[in-house]
Each structure stands twice: as C-alpha cells, then as structure tokens.
Amino acid sequence: MSAFSNNKIKLFDLLGLMNSSVGNYILKFLNPTIHLQIGNFSKFPVLKSIKEFNVDNLINLSKNDWDSFEISWDFKQHPLLNHIADDKRTEVNGSLQNAFSIWKSEAQDRFDQLKYNEEELNKIFIDLYGLQDELTPDVADKDVSVRLANEKRDIKSFLSYFVGVVFGRYSLDTEGLAFAGGQWDSSKYDSFVPNDDNILMLNDKKYFDD
C-alpha cells in the first residue's frame, strides 16, 4: 500500500511509525495475513507526530548504504575506491586490504547507529501507545537493514566496478555512470582511458599507477 502527504515532515513521521515494532504489532491485529489492504492502513491509530526524533537520519543511513553499490540508481563510485584514496592520504600503503579495513569500520559504525536509532524510535512509540508490557524496543541484528562489510561480496563488487572502469562504463574522473550507450564522451576519461578493443588483459602489471 502507499501513503501520500503534502507535508514531508508528517509523512516521514508516518514512515517511522509504520516501520517500528509498534507499527508491526498493530498491523498484525488489523490484518494477520501478509496482504495488507487500504482499509487496514486507513484504520491504523495514528496518535500524534514525533517531535523528539529525526526519522530523516534513519532514511539517510539506509540510503547511504544502498548507494554504495552498483544496484542503486544513485551509485557514484565504489566505496573501496574512496577508501584507497583515504589510505594514501594517511601515507600507509594505499592497499586494497587497508581500504577494506576502513570500509569495514565505516559499515559497522553505520550498522550500530541505525540499530541504536531504531531502538530509540521503538521506545518513543512504545511509550506513546502504552505498550511497555507487550513490546520491547530491542532490534535483532538480522532485522537491521543496512549491511555489514563482507570481504568476499565486497571484493567481488569491486572487481565488477573495476571491469566497468576498464570498459568505460565508469570513470575515475566522473561520478556515477560515465557511459551507458549513446554518444561517447572521451573528455570524461583522464586518469584512466578505457580499452578501445573491449579486451581485459589479466596479468601481473598494474592497471592504475600510484
């Protein structure tokens, strides 16, 4: 089902309520099946807007995680590439291993922050609806929607991005898609020029200089 509002703040408050433990608890009373109907949604008892919590923060944390990988329309560049640059600035080795370590810490911080925020939001609604004897604000790790770092998955996604750079889909000088068909613009490629023959050579030589 969908909900619409001319007031962005109130709509975000409603999103917070619907995605809280209280929202899930009440919706199960209104309809215990997995198919919610418009009538169920319209009968949901919305008591008042949240005044002491910024739901924007939860949305931004989730969006930043989603936008870190190619499946997002708003993907700009792979996070490991950002952290390789960060690593070089700290004069370590600029290695992929160190970049992954930085990314792992960032992902953990985002995970912990989102979990904490969701539990705080649950507390607000549990108190508001007087459900202290029915619900707890705790959120299980498996229910936190942002991802923790995963070496195998994240390196695979980095290799996918690397292939995209070699073939011109992405550019080290342009955020997001550099080429997805249409007119080729060579001005987007300065740091690394894609292969003209669309062949990726795998050997011991570096593709990118330090």
Sequence and secondary structure as in RCSB ss.txt:
>XXXX:A:sequence
MSAFSNNKIKLFDLLGLMNSSVGNYILKFLNPTIHLQIGNFSKFPVLKSIKEFNVDNLINLSKNDWDSFEISWDF
KQHPLLNHIADDKRTEVNGSLQNAFSIWKSEAQDRFDQLKYNEEELNKIFIDLYGLQDELTPDVADKDVSVRLAN
EKRDIKSFLSYFVGVVFGRYSLDTEGLAFAGGQWDSSKYDSFVPNDDNILMLNDKKYFDD
>XXXX:A:secstr
     S HHHHHHHHHHHTSHHHHHHHHHH  SS   HHHHHT       SS  HHHHHHHHHHHHTTSTTSTT 
 S HHHHHHHHHHHTTS   HHHHHHHHHHHHHHHHHHHHHHHHHHHHHHHHHHT TTT      GGG  S    
HHHHHHHHHHHHHHHHHTSSBTTBSS S SSSS  GGG SSS   TT     SSS SS  
